[in-house]
Amino acid sequence: MSEWLYEEGIGENRAILVEGNDIIEAAIELPGELRAGAVQPARLTKIWVPGRRGLASLDAGGEALVEPLPAGLTEGAVLHAEIVREPIPEPGRPKRARVRATDAPLREGASLAQRIGRFVRPTAAGADRFEQAGWSELLEQAMNREIPFAGGALRMSVTPAMTLFDVDGGLPPAELARAGAAAAARAIRRLGIGGSIGIDLPTLPGKAERQAAAAEIDAWLPPPFERTAVNGFGFLQIVRRRERPSLPELLQADPAGAAARALLRRAERAPGSGPVTIEAAPAVIARIEGESDWRERLRRLAGAELVLRAEAALPISGGHVQRSHS
């Protein structure tokens, strides 16, 4: 039986769908960000393709791609813009939000808690059910892009065009293709990956072998999605609806922030009664120092002072949390 677990953490809200002790789906919500489904006031600033595409300035801040563009809408016009896809962080130039003009009244988009519906809210004093299900391992996979499975591993590459999975391992090709396809399907769901997705499987000369690998996608990835057949070179493409950034996109866009929030979560649950000490890379410490709300909330939750120590020898993901028992 599966159930959603939900936490309102410092700097982020998080949720996991667990089945047994495994994470089936996961999501992170950063407060204050645009949400899919929201209707925001906006002004059309530029028409790129008449009747098809334009650029709008949102009253909440930022620009958005308007598509389709209603006929008769001129530059400077005010409109209600429904967020169809949230902004997508990318190296260099992030993808703008995508909106459509609507007559609907202004509204906020559904929060993470509203999207998942019924959930369990674990207490900080109880067993850490997120960690029991593999939360830290999930974050590591999203950041490091290496996802092991029995008999092999996936190497994930997030590009502006698509998310790519390369399947590698020591199993016979047909067996490795089936295992790799199943692992990729599970990873796509678990990491919330949408849009265009490519899976590079071992080369399979036989049609039956290629069909068996593709069947693993259908078995493990819930609809709706579209996919191609596995071609003679072992490549398969999937297209899923994309409303928001995937976990890899979200975390890789701000590694220091992601590491800081993960350390603060550990600090919330650190046993003891004395000061809480966080040692981390300078960039991570600087991020915590720059967020007074994060520090104040941790002080309230821990009932103790926070000590921050920058250690230049530590990698971004190599921070420590300590607490004295005095």
PECORNOR-V31753 format. One record per residue. SS is DSSP state (H for helix, E for strand, C for the rest). PHI is phi in whole degrees, 0 to 359 (* if undefined). PSI is psi as a letter, one per 40 degrees, with the letter a starting at -180 (999 if undefined). Layout:
# PECORNOR-V31753
ss: <SS:SS>
phi: <PHI:PHI>
psi: <PSI:PSI>
This chain:
# PECORNOR-V31753
ss: <C:E:E:E:E:E:E:E:C:C:C:C:E:E:E:E:E:E:E:C:C:E:E:E:E:E:E:E:E:C:C:C:C:C:C:C:C:C:E:E:E:E:E:E:E:E:E:E:E:C:C:C:E:E:E:E:E:E:C:C:C:C:E:E:E:E:E:C:C:C:C:C:C:C:C:C:C:E:E:E:E:E:E:E:E:C:C:E:C:C:C:C:C:C:E:C:E:E:E:E:E:E:C:C:C:C:E:C:C:C:C:H:H:H:H:H:C:C:C:E:C:C:C:C:C:C:C:C:H:H:H:H:H:C:H:H:H:H:H:H:H:H:H:H:C:E:E:E:E:C:C:E:E:E:E:E:E:E:C:C:C:C:E:E:E:E:E:E:E:C:C:C:H:H:H:H:H:H:H:H:H:H:H:H:H:H:H:H:H:H:C:C:C:C:E:E:E:E:E:E:C:C:C:C:C:C:H:H:H:H:H:H:H:H:H:H:H:H:H:H:C:C:C:C:C:E:E:C:C:C:C:C:C:C:E:E:E:E:E:E:C:C:C:C:C:C:H:H:H:H:H:H:H:C:H:H:H:H:H:H:H:H:H:H:H:H:H:H:C:C:C:C:C:C:C:E:E:E:E:E:C:H:H:H:H:H:H:H:H:C:C:H:H:H:H:H:H:H:H:H:H:H:C:C:C:E:E:E:E:E:C:C:C:C:C:C:C:C:C:E:E:E:E:C:C:C>
phi: <*:256:208:272:248:223:229:261:267:283:83:198:252:221:213:224:264:249:226:69:245:244:274:268:221:211:207:234:240:265:301:87:277:300:243:302:95:291:244:242:291:209:230:287:257:204:255:270:230:306:76:228:211:207:238:236:259:274:299:285:113:91:247:219:277:262:203:284:258:300:297:91:280:253:299:96:291:268:213:266:247:269:285:272:220:293:302:247:290:216:300:90:221:298:288:294:299:249:227:229:290:212:266:294:291:297:200:273:283:295:285:301:299:290:294:276:76:289:208:256:253:297:270:294:277:272:299:279:291:296:292:300:274:104:299:297:296:297:299:297:296:295:277:270:70:245:233:282:213:300:95:180:204:257:248:260:234:261:241:300:275:196:263:248:241:255:262:220:169:258:285:303:309:295:292:295:297:294:295:292:296:297:296:295:299:295:293:301:292:295:265:65:272:234:77:270:227:243:235:260:265:301:295:236:288:270:297:298:294:293:294:294:293:296:296:294:299:297:283:254:255:293:289:269:199:240:214:268:284:284:278:294:264:86:259:226:242:235:234:238:301:231:252:206:296:285:300:302:296:295:284:289:289:214:300:294:295:297:295:297:293:295:293:294:296:296:294:303:259:294:286:119:230:270:303:262:249:245:251:200:301:307:295:289:298:299:294:293:297:279:240:297:296:298:294:293:293:296:301:293:291:276:66:204:284:251:246:248:230:273:236:297:282:275:287:305:268:253:285:229:236:227:212:284:255:282>
psi: <h:i:i:h:i:h:h:g:i:h:e:i:i:i:i:i:h:i:h:b:f:i:h:d:i:i:i:h:h:h:i:e:i:i:h:h:e:i:h:i:i:i:h:h:d:h:h:d:h:h:e:d:i:a:h:i:h:h:d:e:i:i:i:i:h:h:h:i:h:i:i:e:h:i:h:e:i:h:i:h:h:h:h:d:h:i:i:h:h:i:h:c:h:i:h:i:i:h:i:i:i:i:e:i:i:i:i:i:i:h:i:d:d:d:d:e:b:h:i:h:g:i:i:d:e:a:i:g:d:d:d:d:e:f:d:d:d:d:d:d:d:d:d:e:e:h:h:i:i:h:e:a:i:h:h:h:h:h:i:d:d:i:h:h:h:h:h:i:i:e:i:i:d:d:d:d:d:d:d:d:d:d:d:d:d:d:d:d:d:d:e:f:h:a:a:h:h:i:h:h:i:i:h:h:d:h:d:d:d:d:d:d:d:d:d:d:d:d:d:d:h:i:i:i:i:i:i:i:i:h:a:e:e:e:h:h:h:i:h:i:i:h:e:i:i:i:d:d:d:d:d:d:d:g:d:d:d:d:d:d:d:d:d:d:d:d:d:d:e:h:i:a:e:a:i:h:h:h:h:i:i:d:d:d:d:d:d:d:d:e:g:d:d:d:d:d:d:d:d:d:d:d:f:i:i:h:h:h:h:h:h:d:e:h:i:d:e:f:i:i:h:i:h:i:e:999>
